[in-house]
């Protein structure tokens, strides 16, 4: 650990040293590297398969009625014009940011997201891979140290 002159404790009081840690420790607990790796792979494969089944389609701009894209450009253009006149103008920055947010909101509002048809089996495989992987990742963060067993006592006297 790094020690600075005049400091009585190490520079990183939050993160303990790794002197007694193993490469198989995950999430600050002993053990679980295999479960974490398997869970990560399952989550990545399940997420890829699900996202591969999704189609995103854009439609015509209709934020505040038909053919209204030009109206959403007005605050952005006025804001940019004011910023070219005075780069420190608060109103210019607000209009520019508001205009950009209007355009972003319009693009998102006009997207249509569809899940492509898939068999029940394929859908279940995708979902089980995704949530099963997340479950294994969460399980790998728990301690895998076996609790010490108490010595057996003689019950016959």
C-alpha positions in Angstrom: 0.0 0.0 0.0 1.1 3.6 -0.6 2.0 5.6 2.4 2.3 9.4 2.1 4.6 11.4 4.4 2.7 12.7 7.4 -0.1 10.1 7.1 -0.4 7.4 9.7 -2.7 5.1 7.7 -2.4 3.8 4.1 -3.6 5.8 1.2 -6.4 3.4 0.4 -8.5 2.9 3.6 -11.5 1.6 1.6 -9.7 -1.2 -0.3 -7.9 -3.7 1.8 -4.6 -5.2 0.7 -4.6 -8.3 -1.4 -1.9 -10.1 0.6 -4.2 -13.0 1.7 -6.4 -13.2 -1.5 -6.4 -15.9 -4.1 -7.1 -15.5 -7.8 -10.3 -17.5 -7.3 -11.8 -14.9 -5.0 -14.7 -13.1 -6.6 -16.4 -9.9 -5.2 -14.2 -9.8 -2.1 -15.3 -13.3 -0.9 -13.4 -16.5 -1.1 -14.1 -18.8 -4.0 -16.6 -18.5 -6.8 -14.4 -17.8 -9.9 -15.8 -20.8 -11.9 -19.4 -19.8 -11.1 -18.7 -16.2 -12.1 -17.0 -17.1 -15.4 -19.9 -19.5 -16.3 -22.5 -17.0 -15.3 -20.8 -14.2 -17.3 -20.6 -16.4 -20.4 -24.3 -17.5 -20.0 -25.4 -13.9 -19.6 -23.5 -12.7 -22.6 -24.8 -15.5 -24.8 -28.4 -15.0 -23.6 -28.2 -11.3 -24.0 -26.8 -11.7 -27.5 -29.5 -14.1 -28.5 -32.3 -11.9 -27.2 -31.0 -8.8 -28.8 -30.6 -10.7 -32.0 -34.4 -11.3 -32.0 -35.3 -7.7 -31.6 -35.9 -5.4 -34.6 -35.9 -1.7 -34.3 -37.8 0.3 -37.0 -37.9 4.1 -37.3 -41.1 5.8 -38.5 -42.1 9.2 -39.8 -41.6 12.1 -37.5 -44.8 13.0 -35.7 -43.7 14.5 -32.4 -46.4 17.2 -32.3 -48.5 16.3 -35.3 -47.6 15.4 -38.9 -44.5 17.0 -40.4 -43.4 18.8 -37.3 -39.6 18.1 -37.4 -38.9 21.7 -38.5 -40.7 23.0 -35.4 -38.4 21.0 -33.1 -35.3 22.6 -34.8 -36.3 26.1 -33.9 -35.0 26.1 -30.3 -31.8 24.4 -31.3 -31.1 26.9 -34.2 -31.9 29.9 -32.0 -29.7 28.6 -29.3 -26.8 28.0 -31.7 -27.2 31.5 -33.1 -27.2 33.1 -29.7 -24.0 31.0 -28.8 -22.3 32.3 -31.9 -23.1 35.8 -30.8 -22.1 35.2 -27.1 -20.6 31.9 -26.1 -21.3 32.5 -22.4 -25.0 33.1 -22.8 -27.0 31.0 -20.4 -30.2 31.3 -22.6 -28.2 30.2 -25.6 -27.0 27.1 -23.8 -30.5 26.3 -22.5 -32.1 26.7 -25.9 -29.4 24.5 -27.5 -29.7 21.8 -24.9 -33.5 21.9 -25.0 -33.5 21.7 -28.8 -31.2 18.7 -28.7 -33.3 17.0 -26.1 -36.5 17.6 -28.2 -34.9 16.1 -31.2 -33.6 13.1 -29.2 -37.0 12.6 -27.6 -38.6 12.7 -31.0 -36.3 10.1 -32.4 -36.9 7.8 -29.5 -40.6 8.4 -29.5 -40.8 7.4 -33.2 -38.9 4.1 -32.9 -40.9 0.9 -32.9 -39.3 -2.1 -31.3 -40.5 -5.6 -32.2 -39.5 -9.1 -31.0 -39.2 -11.4 -34.0 -41.2 -14.6 -33.9 -39.4 -17.4 -32.1 -40.4 -20.8 -30.9 -41.2 -21.3 -27.2 -38.2 -23.5 -26.9 -35.8 -20.9 -28.3 -37.4 -18.1 -26.2 -37.0 -20.2 -23.0 -33.4 -21.0 -23.9 -32.6 -17.3 -24.3 -34.3 -16.3 -21.1 -32.9 -19.2 -19.0 -29.4 -18.3 -20.3 -29.8 -14.7 -19.4 -31.4 -15.0 -15.9 -29.5 -18.2 -15.0 -26.2 -16.4 -15.8 -27.2 -13.4 -13.7 -28.1 -15.8 -10.9 -24.7 -17.6 -11.1 -22.9 -14.2 -11.1 -24.9 -13.2 -7.9 -24.1 -16.6 -6.3 -20.4 -16.2 -7.1 -20.3 -13.1 -4.9 -21.2 -15.1 -1.8 -18.6 -16.6 0.4 -17.7 -20.2 -0.5 -15.8 -20.9 2.7 -17.1 -24.0 4.4 -18.3 -23.3 8.0 -16.2 -24.9 10.7 -18.1 -28.0 12.1 -18.4 -28.4 15.8 -16.8 -31.5 17.3 -19.2 -34.4 17.9 -20.1 -34.9 21.5 -20.6 -38.3 23.1 -24.4 -38.6 23.8 -24.2 -42.0 25.5 -22.6 -40.8 28.6 
